[in-house]
Amino acid sequence: MEPSNNRRIVQMNDWVPAQEALFRPRALAEAQFGESSSSAERAVTQPAMPQFPEHDIIITGPSPPRVRSKSVSPPWVSAPKSLFFEDEDRGKDHLALEKSQSHGFGHMDTDVHANQSTSSKAGHHTFTRMLRRASLSLKSGVKTFVHRRTSVPAADVFDHDGQPQRPALAGPSHNLARPTTSHSTWHRLRQATSFHRHSRMLYSGHGERTFEADLGPIESPTFPVPGSGEQPPIIPRNTGAAARQAAASACSGLQGYDLMSTPVPRPGWLGDEGLGDHESGIGIALTSSETETSTPQDGVDSDVDVGAVASQDEADISRVDFVSRLPLELAIQVLAQLEAATLVKASRVSRQWFTILNTQHIWRESFLREKAGTYASSGSVQPGAGLGVPAIEPDNNWKDIYRVKHNLDERWKTGSARSVYLHGHTDSIYCLQFDESKIITGSRDKTIRVWDMRTYACKLVIGPPDVINDTHLSLSQFDDASSVHYATVAEADPAVDSTGRPVPPERSHQSMPTLYSPATHHKASILCLQYDDKILVTGSSDSTCIVYDLQNGFKPIMRLEHHTAAVLDLVFDDKHIVTCSKDVSICVWDRATGALLKQLRGHQGPVNAVQMRGNTIVSCSGDFRVKLWNIETGKNIREFLGHSKGLACSQFSEDGRYVASAGNDKVIRVWDANTGDCIRAMKAHDKLVRSLHVDSVSGRLISGSYDTDIKVWDMETGAQLLHFPKWHNSWVLSAKSDYRRIVSSGQDPKILIMDFGADVKGIETLESGLKFPQVPTEEGLETLVGELAETGLAE
């Protein structure tokens, strides 16, 4: 029904809060005045209280008490008795419209505009509007009026990700023209301390209210604002993590945004990362109450100061010298797990630590763990095996041993080696093998010579009688009484002559070897040899092999005869001796008896090299192929194809995983022995690659070539590590290495020793103490020859 003309007009300033008018939404102004949105906005932004027409607020019932504003009415104040009186409609008009806008019911606002634009439907409009107000109030679970929250004005501004920005409040520097009721001291106090959720001044902060030029950038609300059942809390940044956590836990879920029919950007606090508080101190234990009064370190007033906690925790750390408190045995076991570099630093902690860390057990464990590893061996280097790890002795200084090994490794990296040349052979040196105590070489001059590695002296010459007894060869001394066997040691700073050329080093380490011509001997060039601690086996152009007993003064034990051409290479283990020849065959012999077990055929050209690991043989030939053989069955089990020319050398890694091969195509190839795949190909030299050696401990690959160069390669990466150009005057025929040296020989009749440990103090501590084999004396030679005649080996 239409309201009566006898109306009581009440001024808004008497009971409506100033902020109520200031926050009045655009939709309410348009609904009641029929003004455009732009004019409504102008009315809202007026600094003074707007003067509404008389029909703006109509109260038909008793007027509400004017003593207290309803914006701060306590919950026990009684509500109007009916939801359908127009005075209450007017009082709820602002709330209902704001509810519809901020919660996605914008279509109701459109209905209000349409109803008010037609004066003939005033009665219908009034009744419909009251029903709508009542339905909204009932839907939100409020009987008398809508639950509201403390007002925090904000514009409808969204971040770049679609999330609404947090409201901004005016700072103390802003002088805004506000209604006088909002500036009263008592009103401000009540507003600041009120947490009343039924207050009509509360505003969600997510509506469409704008203050535009009136409100400048606002940093933060002064006090925390609790959330209602439908709105999130607003926590000022000057409060702590506990307040944030407690307030955020009051509201959970999607707060009705999932029920909206109109798409509205969801506020950031409802997103998946909305509760991520990266500035919070939650979970950081405060160790002292002093942190509450400490100066903040983050530039923001906060009751949690992470910097203070960190400094306090650091001060409260309990530092315990576990070395002094643990039993000595346990302390040693703990410290033995450290790396050498850490041990050096730890020894500076105190005298007690220094004393304990000098324990030999600690440094021995560190050395064996860091320096005894291998690249392609079945296990770590065994102490005393002659591979750079000395035998474990009670008087070893393992700390000094570690230092020596470290310095030696550094010299390998830089290529710092002292060169020593051994002279004595009269023709090309085809083959050699060496260890810490000796070098054994075989030459085209039909002799085998044994050299002392430590003194560089030639100790023994083994050859046929026509060579040993030939006075014209004079194997012991020259006509001027100088020795035939000597060494030349390159100086670090060689002298130069008047023309600026280096002066050749003087002869040194002259020696007079024992000349030995057993009845069983080779009649041609010595092309290959191998030895262990018991026997020496040599192969010759005379198509035979001879086995010598090293433990009995190089006494010949037996001759192996079956090949029909020169024996080009050989290898043996505890059970078998394997030889290859120009006759394109491979022979397998019994080591103990010398009996021929198998003859392997499959290559189409001379078999130039063989190697053996376990029951597998690898061979290479002039037919461009590398083959794997099973020593038990004698069958060819795999071929490696890829080389484009004849092959001269091949090598097995100690664990049998890798095969290296090279030849006339000047390329070194590394193969996977299990799959047959070529895993590395290095363009190595300018001419035929004659020699390869795989150091399975260090992973270094040594190559020698007809281009007179020696190179060192990394098996893992294929990178060239070192290059020694023109260190020989002619072809390099053989090159091998160990942990300390590279020893090579060539067409020029001299042996090159590149000693990387020559200038390292204490280098002898890495040696395993291998003894030089027994060499027959002049008196013993006659007895030895007699014994050979009795066994039938003498010719």
C-alpha positions in Angstrom: 0.0 0.0 0.0 1.1 3.6 -0.6 2.5 5.4 2.4 0.5 8.2 3.9 1.1 11.8 3.1 1.3 12.5 6.8 4.9 11.7 7.0 7.5 12.5 9.6 10.7 13.7 8.0 13.8 13.0 10.0 17.1 14.5 9.2 19.8 11.9 8.4 22.4 13.5 10.6 20.3 12.7 13.6 20.7 8.9 13.4 22.5 7.8 10.2 26.3 7.6 10.6 28.4 9.8 8.4 30.1 6.8 6.9 26.8 5.3 6.0 26.1 8.3 3.7 29.7 8.4 2.5 29.7 4.7 1.5 26.2 4.8 0.0 26.3 2.7 -3.2 25.6 4.0 -6.6 22.7 1.6 -7.1 20.8 3.1 -4.1 21.2 6.6 -5.3 19.8 5.7 -8.7 17.0 3.7 -7.3 15.7 6.5 -5.1 16.5 9.6 -7.2 16.4 8.2 -10.7 19.8 9.9 -11.3 22.4 8.6 -13.6 25.4 6.7 -12.3 27.7 9.6 -13.0 25.6 12.0 -10.9 25.4 9.4 -8.1 29.1 9.2 -8.0 29.4 12.9 -7.8 27.0 12.9 -4.9 29.0 10.2 -3.1 32.3 12.0 -3.5 31.0 15.3 -2.0 33.1 16.2 1.0 30.1 17.6 2.9 26.9 15.8 3.9 24.5 15.6 0.9 21.0 17.0 1.2 18.6 14.4 0.2 14.9 15.1 -0.8 12.3 14.8 1.9 11.1 11.4 0.6 14.6 9.9 1.0 14.0 8.6 4.5 10.4 7.8 5.5 9.5 6.6 8.9 5.9 5.6 9.5 6.4 4.0 12.9 7.8 5.4 16.1 11.1 7.2 15.6 14.2 5.3 16.8 16.0 6.7 19.8 18.4 9.4 18.9 20.7 8.9 21.8 22.8 6.2 20.1 23.7 5.6 16.5 22.6 2.3 15.1 25.9 1.9 13.5 27.3 0.9 16.9 24.2 -0.5 18.5 24.9 -3.4 20.8 23.2 -6.8 20.0 20.7 -6.5 22.8 18.9 -3.5 21.2 15.5 -4.8 20.1 14.8 -4.8 16.3 11.7 -3.5 14.6 8.7 -5.9 14.9 8.1 -6.3 11.1 10.3 -6.6 8.1 7.5 -5.1 5.9 7.3 -1.6 7.2 8.6 1.0 4.9 10.8 2.7 7.5 12.8 -0.5 8.0 12.9 -1.0 4.2 14.5 2.4 4.0 16.9 1.5 6.7 17.9 -1.8 5.0 17.9 -0.3 1.5 21.6 0.3 1.6 22.4 -3.1 3.0 20.4 -5.1 0.7 21.7 -3.4 -2.4 25.2 -3.6 -1.3 24.7 -7.3 -0.6 23.3 -7.9 -4.1 26.3 -6.1 -5.7 29.1 -7.5 -3.7 27.8 -11.1 -3.8 26.8 -11.4 -7.4 23.1 -10.5 -7.3 23.4 -7.5 -9.6 20.3 -8.4 -11.6 18.1 -7.4 -8.6 19.5 -3.9 -8.8 18.3 -3.8 -12.4 14.8 -4.7 -11.3 14.8 -1.9 -8.8 15.7 0.6 -11.5 13.0 -0.7 -13.8 10.3 -0.6 -11.1 11.1 2.9 -9.9 11.1 4.3 -13.5 7.4 3.6 -13.8 5.2 5.7 -11.4 2.0 3.8 -12.3 3.5 0.7 -10.6 4.5 2.3 -7.3 2.4 0.0 -5.2 3.6 -3.1 -6.9 7.2 -1.8 -6.6 6.9 -1.2 -2.9 5.5 -4.6 -2.1 8.1 -6.4 -4.4 10.9 -4.5 -2.9 10.0 -5.4 0.6 9.7 -9.1 -0.3 13.1 -8.9 -2.0 14.7 -7.3 1.1 13.1 -9.8 3.4 14.3 -12.8 1.2 17.8 -11.5 1.1 17.9 -11.0 4.8 16.5 -14.5 5.5 18.9 -16.0 3.0 21.9 -14.6 4.8 20.7 -16.0 8.1 19.8 -12.7 9.8 16.4 -12.0 11.2 16.4 -8.2 11.5 19.3 -6.9 9.5 22.3 -8.1 7.5 25.5 -8.9 9.3 28.1 -6.4 8.3 31.8 -6.0 9.0 33.9 -3.1 9.8 34.2 -0.6 7.0 37.4 -0.7 5.0 36.8 1.4 1.8 38.3 0.1 -1.4 37.9 0.7 -5.0 37.0 -2.1 -7.4 40.6 -2.6 -8.6 42.1 -5.9 -9.5 45.6 -7.1 -9.8 47.0 -8.4 -13.1 46.0 -11.9 -12.1 42.4 -11.0 -11.6 42.5 -10.9 -7.8 41.1 -7.8 -6.0 43.6 -5.6 -4.4 43.5 -5.2 -0.7 41.7 -2.0 0.5 43.8 1.1 1.1 43.1 3.3 4.1 44.0 6.9 4.4 47.1 7.7 6.4 47.3 10.5 8.9 48.6 12.9 6.3 45.3 13.0 4.5 42.8 15.7 5.6 39.5 14.5 4.1 36.2 16.4 4.5 34.1 14.0 6.4 30.8 14.4 8.3 31.2 15.8 11.7 29.8 12.7 13.4 32.7 10.6 12.2 35.1 13.0 13.7 33.8 13.0 17.2 36.3 11.6 19.7 33.9 9.2 21.3 32.8 7.9 17.9 36.3 7.3 16.7 37.2 5.4 19.9 34.1 3.2 19.6 34.8 2.6 16.0 38.5 1.7 16.7 37.6 -0.7 19.5 34.4 -2.2 18.1 34.4 -5.8 16.9 30.6 -5.8 16.7 29.5 -7.7 13.6 26.0 -6.3 13.6 27.2 -2.8 13.0 25.7 -1.0 10.0 29.0 0.8 9.5 30.9 -2.5 8.6 31.8 -2.8 5.0 33.1 -5.8 3.2 35.7 -4.0 1.2 34.8 -6.0 -1.9 32.0 -3.8 -3.3 32.0 -1.1 -5.9 32.6 1.9 -3.7 35.1 4.3 -4.9 36.6 7.4 -3.3 38.7 8.3 -6.3 40.4 11.6 -5.5 39.2 11.8 -1.9 41.3 8.9 -0.8 45.0 8.7 -1.5 47.2 5.6 -1.2 46.6 3.9 2.1 49.2 1.6 3.7 47.2 -0.5 6.2 44.3 -0.3 8.7 45.4 0.6 12.1 43.6 -2.3 13.9 42.7 -5.8 12.9 39.3 -6.3 11.4 37.6 -9.7 12.1 35.9 -11.5 9.3 32.1 -12.2 9.3 30.6 -15.4 8.1 30.9 -14.2 4.6 33.9 -11.9 4.4 37.6 -12.4 5.1 39.4 -10.7 7.9 41.7 -7.8 7.3 44.9 -8.0 9.3 47.1 -4.9 9.4 50.7 -5.5 8.6 51.9 -4.3 11.9 50.4 -7.3 13.7 52.2 -10.6 14.1 51.9 -14.0 12.7 49.7 -15.3 15.5 47.0 -12.8 14.8 47.1 -13.6 11.2 46.7 -17.3 11.8 43.9 -16.9 14.3 41.9 -14.5 12.1 42.4 -16.5 9.0 41.2 -19.6 10.7 37.8 -17.9 11.4 36.9 -18.0 7.7 37.3 -21.0 5.5 35.8 -22.3 2.3 34.9 -20.4 -0.8 32.5 -18.0 1.1 29.7 -18.3 -1.5 31.8 -17.3 -4.5 31.2 -20.8 -5.9 27.4 -20.2 -5.9 27.4 -16.9 -7.8 25.5 -17.0 -11.1 27.5 -14.0 -12.5 31.3 -14.5 -13.0 33.1 -12.3 -10.5 36.9 -12.3 -10.0 37.6 -14.3 -6.9 39.5 -12.3 -4.2 43.1 -13.3 -3.8 42.5 -14.5 -0.2 40.3 -17.3 -1.6 42.9 -18.5 -4.1 45.2 -21.5 -3.7 48.0 -19.3 -2.5 45.8 -16.9 -0.6 46.9 -18.2 2.8 50.6 -18.3 1.9 52.1 -15.8 4.4 55.7 -15.4 3.3 56.3 -12.6 5.8 55.0 -14.6 8.8 57.2 -15.9 11.5 55.0 -18.9 12.2 57.1 -22.0 13.0 60.1 -20.0 14.1 60.9 -20.8 17.7 61.6 -17.7 19.8 64.4 -18.5 22.2 64.2 -15.4 24.3 61.6 -12.8 25.2 64.2 -10.2 24.3 63.2 -10.6 20.7 59.8 -9.0 21.4 61.5 -5.7 22.1 64.2 -5.9 19.5 64.4 -3.5 16.6 62.7 -5.0 13.5 65.1 -5.9 10.7 62.6 -6.1 7.9 61.5 -2.5 7.8 58.0 -3.3 9.0 56.6 -3.0 12.5 56.2 -6.6 13.6 56.1 -8.6 16.7 58.3 -11.3 15.0 61.9 -10.5 14.2 63.6 -13.3 12.4 67.0 -11.6 12.5 67.0 -11.4 16.2 66.0 -15.0 16.6 68.9 -16.1 14.3 71.4 -14.1 16.3 70.0 -15.4 19.6 70.0 -19.0 18.3 73.6 -18.6 17.2 74.6 -17.4 20.6 72.8 -20.3 22.3 74.5 -23.0 20.1 76.3 -25.5 22.3 79.8 -26.1 21.0 81.2 -29.4 22.1 84.7 -30.7 21.4 83.7 -34.2 20.5 87.3 -35.2 19.8 88.3 -34.6 23.4 85.1 -36.2 24.8 85.1 -39.3 22.7 87.4 -42.2 23.4 90.5 -41.9 21.2 89.6 -45.0 19.1 86.2 -43.6 18.2 87.6 -40.1 17.5 90.1 -41.6 15.1 87.4 -43.6 13.3 85.3 -40.5 12.9 88.1 -38.3 11.6 89.3 -41.0 9.3 86.2 -40.4 7.1 87.3 -36.9 6.3 89.0 -35.9 3.0 92.7 -34.9 3.1 91.9 -31.2 2.5 89.5 -31.2 5.5 92.1 -33.0 7.6 94.6 -30.2 7.0 92.1 -27.6 8.1 90.9 -29.6 11.1 94.5 -30.0 12.3 94.6 -26.2 13.0 91.7 -26.3 15.5 93.9 -27.1 18.5 96.9 -28.9 19.7 94.9 -31.9 20.6 93.3 -32.1 17.2 96.7 -31.7 15.5 98.1 -34.6 17.5 95.2 -36.9 16.8 95.0 -36.0 13.1 98.6 -37.0 12.7 97.7 -40.6 13.5 98.8 -42.8 10.6 95.5 -44.7 10.5 93.6 -41.5 9.6 95.9 -40.5 6.7 96.2 -44.1 5.5 92.5 -44.4 5.2 92.3 -41.0 3.4 95.1 -42.0 1.0 93.6 -45.4 0.2 90.1 -43.9 -0.3 91.2 -41.0 -2.5 94.4 -42.2 -4.3 93.9 -45.9 -4.8 90.8 -45.7 -7.0 90.9 -47.0 -10.6 89.2 -46.2 -13.8 88.8 -49.6 -15.5 90.0 -52.2 -13.0 88.1 -54.8 -11.1 88.9 -53.1 -7.7 91.1 -50.6 -6.0 94.9 -50.7 -6.3 96.3 -53.3 -3.9 99.1 -51.9 -1.6 102.5 -53.2 -2.7 101.5 -54.1 -6.2 103.9 -51.5 -7.8 101.1 -49.2 -9.0 101.8 -46.2 -6.8 100.4 -47.6 -3.5 103.2 -48.7 -1.2 102.9 -51.8 1.0 101.4 -51.2 4.4 104.2 -51.0 6.8 104.3 -49.8 10.5 106.8 -47.1 9.8 105.0 -45.5 6.8 104.3 -41.8 7.0 101.0 -41.8 5.3 100.5 -38.1 5.5 103.8 -37.6 3.6 102.9 -40.3 1.2 99.6 -38.5 0.4 101.6 -35.3 -0.2 104.0 -37.1 -2.6 101.1 -38.7 -4.6 99.3 -35.4 -4.8 102.4 -33.6 -6.2 102.9 -36.4 -8.7 99.4 -36.1 -10.0 99.8 -32.4 -10.4 102.9 -32.9 -12.5 101.0 -35.3 -14.7 98.4 -32.6 -15.3 101.1 -30.1 -16.4 103.3 -32.6 -18.3 106.3 -31.8 -16.1 108.7 -34.7 -16.8 112.4 -35.2 -16.8 113.7 -37.0 -19.9 116.4 -39.7 -19.6 117.7 -41.6 -22.6 119.4 -45.0 -22.3 121.9 -46.0 -24.9 123.3 -49.5 -25.7 121.2 -51.2 -28.4 122.7 -51.1 -31.9 119.4 -51.2 -33.8 115.7 -50.5 -33.6 114.1 -51.4 -30.3 110.8 -53.1 -31.1 109.4 -54.0 -27.6 109.8 -53.2 -23.9 108.2 -53.7 -20.6 109.1 -52.0 -17.2 108.2 -51.7 -13.6 109.6 -49.8 -10.6 112.9 -51.7 -10.6 113.8 -52.7 -14.2 113.2 -52.3 -17.9 113.5 -55.2 -20.3 113.9 -54.4 -24.0 114.0 -56.5 -27.2 115.7 -55.2 -30.3 116.4 -55.9 -34.0 120.0 -56.5 -32.9 118.7 -60.0 -31.6 119.5 -59.1 -28.0 117.4 -58.8 -24.9 118.7 -56.3 -22.4 117.8 -55.7 -18.7 118.2 -52.2 -17.3 118.1 -51.0 -13.7 115.4 -48.4 -13.5 116.9 -46.6 -10.4 120.5 -46.4 -11.6 119.9 -46.5 -15.4 122.6 -49.1 -15.6 122.4 -52.0 -18.1 122.7 -55.2 -16.0 122.4 -58.0 -18.5 122.6 -58.7 -22.3 121.1 -61.9 -23.6 121.8 -62.9 -27.2 123.0 -65.5 -29.6 126.7 -66.4 -29.4 127.5 -64.7 -32.7 126.4 -61.4 -31.3 127.7 -61.8 -27.7 131.1 -63.0 -28.8 131.6 -60.7 -31.8 134.6 -58.6 -30.9 133.7 -56.1 -33.6 130.4 -55.2 -31.9 132.2 -54.6 -28.6 129.1 -54.7 -26.4 130.9 -53.7 -23.3 133.1 -50.7 -24.3 134.3 -48.6 -27.1 137.9 -48.4 -28.3 138.5 -45.5 -26.1 137.6 -47.7 -23.1 134.3 -45.9 -22.6 131.3 -47.9 -21.9 128.8 -48.7 -24.6 125.9 -48.5 -22.1 125.2 -45.1 -20.6 122.5 -42.6 -20.0 121.9 -39.0 -20.8 119.8 -37.0 -18.4 118.3 -33.8 -19.7 118.8 -30.8 -17.4 116.1 -28.5 -16.4 118.2 -25.5 -17.6 120.5 -26.9 -20.4 123.6 -25.0 -21.4 123.9 -23.6 -24.9 126.8 -23.3 -27.2 128.1 -20.2 -29.1 125.4 -20.6 -31.7 122.6 -20.7 -29.2 122.0 -24.4 -29.6 121.5 -26.6 -26.5 124.7 -28.5 -25.5 124.0 -32.2 -25.5 124.0 -33.6 -22.0 127.0 -35.4 -20.9 127.1 -39.2 -20.7 126.4 -40.5 -17.2 125.5 -43.7 -15.4 128.0 -45.8 -17.5 127.7 -49.5 -17.0 129.4 -52.8 -17.9 126.6 -55.4 -18.3 126.9 -59.2 -18.0 126.9 -60.8 -21.4 124.9 -64.0 -21.5 124.5 -66.3 -24.4 122.5 -69.4 -23.4 122.3 -72.4 -25.7 118.6 -71.7 -26.3 118.3 -68.3 -27.9 116.7 -66.4 -30.7 118.4 -66.2 -34.1 116.6 -63.1 -35.3 115.0 -59.9 -34.2 113.1 -59.8 -30.9 109.7 -58.5 -31.8 107.7 -58.9 -28.6 108.1 -59.8 -24.9 106.2 -60.0 -21.6 107.2 -60.9 -18.1 105.8 -61.3 -14.6 107.6 -62.1 -11.3 108.3 -65.6 -12.5 108.9 -65.9 -16.2 109.9 -63.9 -19.2 108.5 -64.9 -22.7 109.9 -63.5 -25.9 108.8 -63.8 -29.5 111.0 -63.4 -32.5 111.2 -63.2 -36.3 112.5 -66.7 -36.2 108.8 -67.8 -35.6 109.5 -69.1 -32.1 109.0 -68.1 -28.5 111.3 -68.8 -25.5 110.3 -68.9 -21.9 112.9 -67.8 -19.3 112.9 -68.4 -15.5 113.4 -65.0 -13.8 113.8 -66.6 -10.4 116.7 -68.7 -11.6 118.9 -66.1 -13.4 117.0 -65.9 -16.7 117.5 -69.6 -17.3 115.6 -70.7 -20.5 112.8 -73.1 -19.7 111.3 -74.1 -23.0 110.8 -73.0 -26.6 107.4 -72.7 -28.2 107.3 -73.8 -31.8 104.4 -74.0 -34.2 104.1 -70.7 -36.1 105.3 -70.6 -39.6 106.2 -66.9 -39.7 107.3 -64.2 -37.3 105.7 -64.0 -33.9 104.4 -60.4 -33.8 102.9 -60.2 -30.3 102.2 -62.4 -27.2 100.4 -62.3 -23.9 100.0 -64.7 -21.0 98.2 -65.2 -17.7 98.4 -67.9 -15.0 97.2 -70.7 -17.3 97.8 -69.7 -20.9 100.3 -68.2 -23.3 98.7 -66.6 -26.4 100.8 -65.7 -29.5 100.0 -64.2 -32.9 101.9 -64.3 -36.1 102.2 -63.1 -39.7 100.9 -66.5 -40.6 97.4 -65.0 -39.8 96.9 -67.4 -36.9 96.6 -67.2 -33.1 98.1 -70.0 -30.9 97.0 -70.8 -27.4 99.6 -72.6 -25.2 99.6 -74.2 -21.8 101.9 -72.1 -19.6 103.0 -75.0 -17.4 103.9 -77.5 -20.1 104.3 -75.5 -23.2 101.8 -77.7 -25.1 99.8 -76.2 -27.9 96.1 -76.1 -26.9 94.3 -74.3 -29.8 95.0 -72.5 -33.0 92.5 -69.8 -33.8 92.0 -68.7 -37.4 89.6 -66.1 -38.8 91.7 -63.1 -39.8 92.5 -62.5 -43.4 95.8 -60.7 -42.8 98.8 -60.8 -40.4 97.6 -60.7 -36.8 99.6 -57.8 -35.4 98.5 -57.7 -31.8 96.8 -59.8 -29.1 95.6 -59.1 -25.6 93.8 -61.3 -23.0 91.4 -60.8 -20.1 90.0 -63.8 -18.4 88.8 -66.2 -21.0 88.6 -63.6 -23.8 91.2 -62.7 -26.4 91.2 -59.5 -28.4 93.2 -59.4 -31.7 93.7 -57.0 -34.5 94.9 -57.5 -38.0 95.9 -55.9 -41.2 92.4 -56.9 -42.5 91.0 -53.8 -40.7 89.2 -55.9 -38.1 89.2 -56.2 -34.4 88.0 -59.6 -33.1 87.0 -61.1 -29.8 87.6 -64.8 -29.1 86.5 -67.2 -26.4 89.7 -69.0 -25.2 87.8 -72.1 -24.1 85.8 -72.7 -27.3 88.2 -71.1 -29.7 85.2 -69.3 -31.4 85.1 -65.8 -32.7 82.4 -64.1 -30.5 82.4 -60.5 -31.8 83.9 -58.2 -34.4 84.5 -54.5 -34.2 84.1 -52.8 -37.6 85.0 -49.2 -38.2 88.6 -48.8 -39.2 89.4 -48.0 -42.8 92.9 -49.4 -43.0 95.1 -52.1 -41.4 95.5 -52.2 -37.7 98.8 -52.3 -35.8 97.8 -52.4 -32.1 95.0 -53.2 -29.7 94.6 -53.2 -26.0 92.2 -54.5 -23.4 91.3 -52.6 -20.2 92.1 -54.6 -17.1 88.4 -55.2 -16.3 87.7 -56.2 -19.8 85.1 -53.5 -20.5 87.0 -51.5 -23.1 89.1 -52.3 -26.1 91.3 -49.7 -27.8 92.6 -50.1 -31.3 94.6 -48.1 -33.8 96.5 -48.4 -37.1 97.2 -47.0 -40.4 94.0 -44.9 -40.6 95.6 -42.7 -37.8 92.5 -42.9 -35.6 92.2 -44.4 -32.2 88.9 -46.1 -31.4 87.6 -47.1 -28.0 85.1 -49.9 -28.1 82.6 -51.3 -25.6 83.7 -54.9 -25.4 80.2 -56.0 -24.3 78.2 -54.4 -27.1 80.7 -53.9 -29.8 79.8 -50.2 -30.0 82.5 -47.6 -30.8 82.2 -45.1 -27.9 85.1 -42.9 -28.8 87.1 -42.1 -31.9 90.1 -39.7 -31.8 92.0 -38.4 -34.7 95.3 -39.0 -33.1 98.4 -38.7 -35.3 99.6 -37.8 -38.7 101.0 -41.2 -39.5 100.4 -44.8 -38.5 99.7 -45.4 -34.8 102.1 -48.1 -33.9 101.6 -48.5 -30.2 98.8 -48.2 -27.6 98.8 -48.7 -23.9 95.8 -48.5 -21.6 96.5 -47.4 -18.0 93.5 -48.9 -16.3 94.3 -47.3 -13.0 94.5 -43.6 -14.1 92.3 -43.9 -17.3 95.2 -42.6 -19.4 95.7 -43.9 -22.9 99.3 -43.6 -24.3 99.9 -43.6 -28.0 103.1 -43.7 -30.1 103.2 -43.1 -33.8 105.4 -43.1 -36.9 105.2 -39.3 -36.8 107.7 -39.5 -33.8 105.1 -38.1 -31.4 103.9 -39.5 -28.1 100.4 -38.4 -26.8 98.4 -39.0 -23.7 94.6 -39.2 -23.9 91.7 -39.3 -21.5 89.9 -42.6 -21.9 86.7 -41.1 -20.4 86.3 -38.1 -22.6 88.7 -38.7 -25.5 90.5 -35.4 -24.8 94.2 -35.1 -25.4 95.9 -34.5 -22.1 99.6 -34.3 -23.1 101.7 -34.1 -26.3 105.4 -34.8 -26.6 106.4 -34.0 -30.1 109.7 -35.2 -31.7 111.0 -36.7 -28.5 112.3 -39.5 -30.7 114.3 -39.0 -33.8 112.3 -41.6 -35.8 109.3 -43.9 -35.5 107.9 -44.7 -32.1 107.6 -48.5 -31.9 106.5 -49.0 -28.3 105.2 -46.8 -25.5 104.0 -47.8 -22.1 103.3 -46.1 -18.8 102.7 -46.6 -15.1 101.8 -44.2 -12.2 105.1 -42.3 -12.5 106.7 -42.7 -15.9 106.2 -43.1 -19.7 108.9 -45.4 -21.2 109.1 -45.6 -25.0 111.4 -47.0 -27.7 111.7 -46.4 -31.4 113.6 -46.9 -34.6 116.5 -44.9 -33.1 118.3 -47.3 -30.8 117.6 -45.6 -27.5 115.1 -45.9 -24.7 113.2 -42.7 -23.6 112.2 -42.4 -19.9 109.8 -39.5 -19.1 109.9 -39.4 -15.3 107.1 -37.2 -13.8 108.3 -37.9 -10.3 112.0 -37.2 -10.7 111.7 -33.8 -9.0 109.2 -34.8 -6.3 110.7 -35.0 -2.9 110.0 -38.4 -1.3 108.9 -40.0 -4.5 110.6 -43.3 -3.5 107.9 -43.6 -0.7 105.4 -44.7 -3.4 107.4 -47.6 -4.5 106.4 -51.1 -3.4 110.0 -52.4 -2.9 110.2 -54.7 -5.9 113.6 -56.2 -6.1 115.7 -56.5 -9.2 115.8 -60.0 -10.5 118.8 -62.2 -10.0 121.4 -61.8 -12.8 123.9 -64.6 -13.5 127.5 -63.8 -12.7 130.5 -64.7 -14.8 131.2 -67.7 -12.5 127.6 -68.8 -12.7 127.4 -68.7 -16.4 129.5 -71.8 -16.9 127.4 -73.8 -14.4 124.2 -72.5 -16.1 125.4 -73.6 -19.5 126.2 -77.1 -18.1 122.7 -77.4 -16.6 121.1 -76.5 -19.9 123.1 -79.1 -21.8 121.9 -81.8 -19.4 118.2 -80.8 -19.9 118.7 -81.0 -23.7 117.9 -77.3 -24.3 121.4 -76.5 -25.4 122.0 -76.5 -29.1 
